[in-house]
């Protein structure tokens, strides 16, 4: 028996022994959560089925394909597919679910949220099967109290067992542009909006210096309070002002990092290189901003809400079947979406969410177990101006975000491509 099928059967059998309790199966993306759920339904044969999902794509497309794929159309006829965004508004009085077997797909999406988790409190007497690929540390207590974990198989464990394919990481270090003034800064002068151009490096340097200054100021305020220089009210007011300014600067820094022209140029070259070396491979490019994704990939190779739905869906379908070989996305394919033969991804811009990273990497773990996927992670650096007017090469915040983003990922195969003018020994 195939190792994946054998492992899936063990999970099904384990659940059937505990099918009267609400619980969660934490199974790595690509492991076969939907097949396991359908196998469980085939065994239990419930009269009515409710499957909760986090997106319209999963509701109207993916789950229906899964029922067809695993020859369970009879089950599909008695199944309701509903988004969490709809279900959390229900009450027992309005929607009686006493006869339903409930599956909460991608359950970590709704867990421990103020609104979406209301469903689980309203229907706490129902038996609910939660499915997810990853649970962050901050949600562990919620699951323990509401949908305890019955079993957990991580991506690393599944890869060790040769159930899932492995991923090779390529970390690409590069410099922010310090030659071309491509970044526009706007400001108000006597009520009139004005602007000027800066290099990316100068813009980042400026923001970083301001942020550092505010962090020092915050410590100084706290120290002055401890020394009795400030009253509690004075400290509270000053810290609020400091916090507001810091939030604005952090936001400006994030916007800069998510719209770098140097990044667009680098990804364009990388796509060209990968296509020339591996013309049959599929490349998924993840960005945080739709404008950046559009600029990198163009209208015919993007999948986001900035273009008409018909066009976006057409692009996605063309990518799935291989008519187009690369696709720029932001958040649309993070969860539960299967893209056949996807073996390359570029993380162009990102924040620090390890949950999001786990979901995105999961798109590349649907190959044969003996195949290998490749993930290219962009790491921009800047030249920091020191007090003595010298410069030193420093990590941007995106490098720090990369560490946090991958903290829950076991990296067993990797390499570094360093295109910086000035090299450092830092990894």
C-alpha positions in Angstrom: 0.0 0.0 0.0 1.2 3.5 -0.8 2.7 5.2 2.3 0.4 8.2 2.0 -2.7 6.1 1.7 -1.6 3.9 4.6 -1.0 6.9 6.8 -4.3 8.5 5.8 -6.1 5.2 6.7 -4.5 5.3 10.1 -5.8 8.8 10.7 -9.3 7.8 9.6 -9.3 4.8 11.9 -8.1 6.9 14.8 -10.9 9.4 14.3 -13.6 6.7 14.0 -12.6 5.6 17.5 -13.3 9.1 18.8 -16.1 10.2 16.4 -18.4 11.2 19.3 -16.2 14.1 20.5 -15.4 17.4 18.9 -11.7 17.5 17.9 -9.2 18.7 15.4 -7.0 16.9 12.9 -3.8 19.0 12.3 -2.5 17.6 9.0 0.1 19.3 6.8 -1.1 20.9 3.6 -0.7 18.3 0.9 -1.3 15.4 3.3 -4.8 14.8 2.0 -7.2 16.4 4.6 -10.2 16.5 2.2 -9.7 12.8 1.3 -9.5 11.9 4.9 -12.7 13.9 5.6 -14.5 12.2 2.7 -13.3 8.7 3.8 -14.7 9.5 7.3 -18.0 10.6 5.8 -18.2 7.4 3.8 -17.8 5.4 7.0 -20.2 7.4 9.2 -22.8 8.0 6.4 -24.5 11.0 8.1 -27.9 12.1 6.9 -26.8 15.7 6.6 -23.4 17.3 6.3 -22.2 20.8 6.8 -18.7 21.9 5.7 -17.5 25.3 6.8 -14.9 27.0 4.7 -13.0 30.3 4.7 -13.4 31.3 1.0 -15.8 31.3 -1.9 -13.3 29.4 -4.0 -13.3 26.5 -1.5 -17.1 26.7 -1.2 -18.0 26.8 -4.9 -15.0 25.0 -6.5 -12.5 23.0 -4.5 -14.6 20.9 -2.3 -17.0 20.0 -5.1 -14.0 18.8 -7.1 -12.8 16.8 -4.2 -16.1 15.0 -3.8 -16.1 14.2 -7.5 -12.4 13.1 -7.4 -13.0 10.6 -4.6 -16.3 9.3 -6.1 -18.5 10.7 -3.3 -21.3 12.5 -5.3 -24.0 10.9 -3.2 -22.4 12.5 -0.1 -22.2 15.8 -2.0 -26.0 15.8 -2.5 -26.6 15.9 1.2 -23.8 18.4 1.9 -24.1 22.2 2.5 -20.9 24.2 1.9 -21.0 27.5 3.8 -18.4 30.2 4.6 -17.5 31.0 8.2 -18.4 34.6 7.3 -22.0 33.5 6.9 -22.3 30.7 9.5 -21.1 32.8 12.5 -24.3 34.8 12.3 -26.6 31.8 12.8 -28.4 30.9 15.9 -29.8 27.5 16.9 -33.3 29.0 16.8 -32.8 30.2 13.2 -30.7 27.2 12.0 -31.2 23.8 13.6 -28.0 21.7 13.0 -28.9 18.8 15.3 -29.0 16.3 12.4 -25.8 17.5 10.8 -22.2 16.2 10.8 -20.1 19.3 10.9 -16.6 19.7 9.4 -14.8 22.9 10.0 -12.2 23.2 7.2 -9.2 25.5 7.7 -10.6 25.9 11.2 -7.6 28.0 12.5 -9.0 30.8 10.2 -12.0 31.2 12.5 -10.6 30.0 15.8 -10.2 32.5 18.6 -11.5 35.4 16.5 -14.1 37.7 18.0 -16.7 37.2 15.3 -16.1 34.0 13.3 -15.6 31.8 16.4 -19.2 32.6 17.6 -20.3 29.6 15.5 -18.5 27.2 17.8 -20.0 28.7 21.0 -23.5 28.7 19.5 -23.3 25.0 18.4 -21.0 23.8 21.2 -23.3 20.7 21.8 -22.7 19.5 18.2 -19.9 17.1 17.3 -17.5 19.1 15.1 -14.5 17.8 13.2 -11.9 20.5 12.7 -9.3 20.3 9.9 -6.3 22.5 9.5 -2.6 22.3 8.4 -1.1 24.5 11.2 -2.1 26.0 14.5 0.0 29.0 15.7 1.1 29.1 19.4 -1.3 32.0 20.2 -4.3 29.8 19.3 -3.3 26.6 21.1 -5.3 27.4 24.2 -8.5 28.0 22.2 -8.2 24.7 20.5 -7.5 22.9 23.8 -10.7 24.4 25.2 -13.0 24.0 22.2 -11.6 21.6 19.6 -8.8 19.6 21.1 -6.1 18.2 18.8 -6.6 14.5 18.2 -3.5 14.0 16.1 -0.9 16.2 14.4 1.3 15.4 11.5 3.6 18.3 10.5 5.0 19.0 7.0 8.5 18.1 8.4 7.2 14.7 9.7 5.4 13.9 6.5 8.5 14.7 4.5 10.6 12.4 6.8 8.1 9.6 6.1 8.4 10.3 2.4 4.7 11.1 2.2 5.3 14.7 1.1 7.9 16.1 -1.3 10.7 18.3 0.1 11.4 22.0 -0.5 14.7 23.6 -1.4 15.0 27.2 -0.3 17.1 29.8 -2.1 17.7 33.0 -0.1 18.4 35.9 -2.4 20.3 38.9 -0.8 20.3 42.1 -2.7 20.7 45.9 -2.2 18.1 48.6 -2.1 18.6 50.9 -5.1 21.0 53.7 -4.1 21.5 55.2 -7.6 18.0 56.0 -9.0 15.6 58.3 -7.3 12.5 56.1 -7.8 10.8 56.6 -4.4 8.4 59.6 -4.1 8.0 61.3 -0.8 4.9 63.6 -0.3 4.6 66.2 2.4 2.6 69.3 3.4 4.2 72.8 3.3 1.9 75.7 4.4 -1.1 73.5 3.6 0.2 72.7 0.1 1.1 69.2 -0.9 4.6 68.8 -2.2 6.8 65.9 -3.2 10.4 65.0 -4.0 12.2 61.9 -5.2 14.6 59.7 -3.2 16.6 56.6 -3.8 15.1 53.5 -2.0 18.2 53.3 0.2 17.8 57.0 1.3 14.1 56.6 2.0 14.7 53.4 4.0 17.6 55.0 5.9 15.5 58.0 6.8 12.6 55.9 8.1 14.8 53.6 10.0 16.6 56.5 11.8 13.2 58.0 12.8 12.0 54.6 14.1 15.2 54.1 16.1 14.9 57.6 17.6 11.4 56.9 18.7 12.3 53.6 20.3 15.0 55.4 22.3 12.5 58.1 23.2 10.1 55.4 24.5 12.7 54.0 26.8 13.6 57.4 28.0 9.9 58.2 28.9 9.6 55.0 30.8 12.9 55.7 32.7 11.8 59.2 33.5 8.6 57.8 35.0 10.5 55.3 37.1 12.8 58.2 38.3 9.8 60.3 39.3 10.4 62.9 36.7 7.0 62.2 35.0 3.6 61.6 36.5 1.6 58.6 35.4 -0.7 60.9 33.3 2.3 62.6 31.7 3.9 59.2 30.9 0.6 57.9 29.5 0.2 60.9 27.2 3.8 60.9 25.9 3.7 57.1 25.3 0.5 57.5 23.3 2.1 60.2 21.1 5.2 58.0 20.7 3.1 55.0 19.8 1.1 56.9 17.2 4.2 58.2 15.5 5.9 54.8 15.6 2.9 53.1 14.0 2.9 55.7 11.2 6.6 55.2 10.5 6.3 51.4 10.7 3.5 51.6 8.2 5.5 53.8 5.9 8.5 51.4 6.1 6.3 48.4 5.3 4.8 50.2 2.3 8.2 51.0 1.0 9.4 47.4 1.4 6.3 46.1 -0.4 6.7 48.4 -3.4 10.4 48.3 -4.2 11.4 48.8 -7.8 14.6 46.9 -7.1 12.5 44.0 -6.1 10.3 44.2 -9.3 13.5 44.2 -11.4 15.0 41.3 -9.6 11.9 39.2 -9.7 11.5 39.9 -13.5 15.1 38.7 -14.1 14.5 35.7 -11.9 11.3 34.7 -13.7 13.1 35.0 -17.0 16.0 32.9 -15.7 13.8 30.2 -14.3 11.7 29.9 -17.4 14.8 29.7 -19.6 16.2 26.9 -17.4 13.0 25.1 -16.6 10.4 26.1 -19.3 7.8 23.6 -18.2 7.8 24.5 -14.5 5.1 26.6 -12.9 6.1 29.7 -10.8 3.8 31.3 -8.2 4.9 34.8 -7.2 3.7 36.0 -3.8 3.5 39.8 -3.0 1.9 41.8 -0.3 0.5 44.5 -2.5 -1.6 44.1 -5.6 0.0 47.1 -7.3 3.4 45.4 -6.9 2.1 42.1 -8.2 0.5 43.7 -11.2 3.7 45.6 -12.0 5.8 42.4 -11.8 3.5 40.0 -13.7 1.2 42.1 -15.9 -2.6 41.8 -16.4 -2.5 38.4 -18.1 -0.5 36.8 -15.3 -2.2 38.0 -12.0 -4.9 36.7 -9.8 -6.4 39.4 -7.6 -9.3 41.8 -7.2 -7.8 44.7 -9.3 -9.0 43.0 -12.5 -12.6 41.7 -13.3 -13.4 38.4 -11.7 -13.9 36.7 -15.1 -10.4 37.8 -16.1 -8.8 36.8 -12.8 -10.5 33.4 -12.8 -9.4 32.8 -16.4 -5.8 33.6 -15.5 -6.0 31.2 -12.5 -7.5 28.4 -14.6 -4.8 29.0 -17.3 -2.1 28.7 -14.7 -3.7 25.5 -13.2 -3.7 23.8 -16.6 -0.3 25.1 -17.6 -1.3 27.5 -20.4 0.6 30.2 -18.5 3.6 29.3 -16.5 3.8 32.1 -13.9 1.2 33.8 -11.8 1.3 36.8 -9.4 -0.9 36.6 -6.3 -1.3 38.2 -2.9 -3.7 36.3 -0.6 -6.0 34.4 -2.9 -4.3 31.0 -2.9 -3.0 30.9 0.6 -5.4 28.3 1.9 -6.8 25.1 0.6 -6.2 25.7 -3.1 -4.7 22.9 -5.2 -2.5 23.8 -8.1 -1.4 20.7 -10.0 2.4 20.3 -10.6 3.3 23.6 -8.9 7.0 23.3 -8.1 8.4 26.9 -7.8 7.4 29.9 -5.8 9.0 33.4 -5.2 8.3 35.2 -1.9 8.7 38.7 -3.2 7.4 40.6 -0.2 5.9 39.4 3.0 5.4 40.1 6.7 6.2 37.8 9.7 3.2 35.5 9.8 4.4 31.8 10.1 0.8 30.7 9.6 0.7 32.4 6.3 4.1 31.0 5.3 3.0 27.5 6.2 -0.1 27.9 4.1 1.9 29.2 1.1 4.6 26.6 1.3 1.8 24.0 1.4 0.9 24.9 -2.2 4.2 23.3 -3.2 3.9 20.1 -1.3 1.5 18.3 -3.6 4.2 16.8 -5.9 5.3 13.1 -5.8 7.2 12.4 -2.6 10.5 11.9 -4.6 10.2 15.3 -6.3 11.5 18.6 -5.1 10.0 22.1 -5.1 11.9 25.4 -5.0 11.2 28.5 -3.0 13.0 31.8 -3.6 13.0 34.2 -0.7 13.9 37.9 -1.4 16.1 39.5 1.4 16.7 43.2 0.8 19.6 45.0 2.6 20.4 48.7 2.9 23.5 50.9 3.5 23.0 52.6 6.9 24.6 56.0 7.3 26.5 56.1 10.6 27.1 59.2 12.8 30.6 59.5 11.4 29.2 59.7 7.9 30.4 56.2 7.0 28.1 53.5 5.8 27.5 49.9 6.9 25.4 47.2 5.2 22.4 46.3 7.3 19.3 44.1 7.2 16.0 45.6 6.3 13.0 44.7 8.3 12.0 42.2 5.7 15.0 40.1 6.6 13.8 40.0 10.2 10.2 39.2 9.0 11.7 36.3 7.0 13.2 34.8 10.1 9.9 35.0 12.0 7.9 33.9 8.9 10.0 30.7 8.7 10.3 30.0 12.4 7.8 27.1 12.2 9.4 25.7 9.0 12.0 23.0 9.2 14.5 23.9 6.4 16.6 20.9 5.5 17.9 22.1 2.1 18.9 25.7 1.2 21.5 28.0 -0.4 22.2 31.7 -0.6 22.5 33.8 -3.7 24.2 37.1 -2.7 24.0 40.0 -5.1 24.9 42.7 -2.7 27.8 45.0 -3.6 29.1 44.9 -0.1 29.0 41.4 1.5 28.7 40.6 5.2 29.2 37.5 7.2 25.6 37.6 8.5 23.2 34.9 7.3 
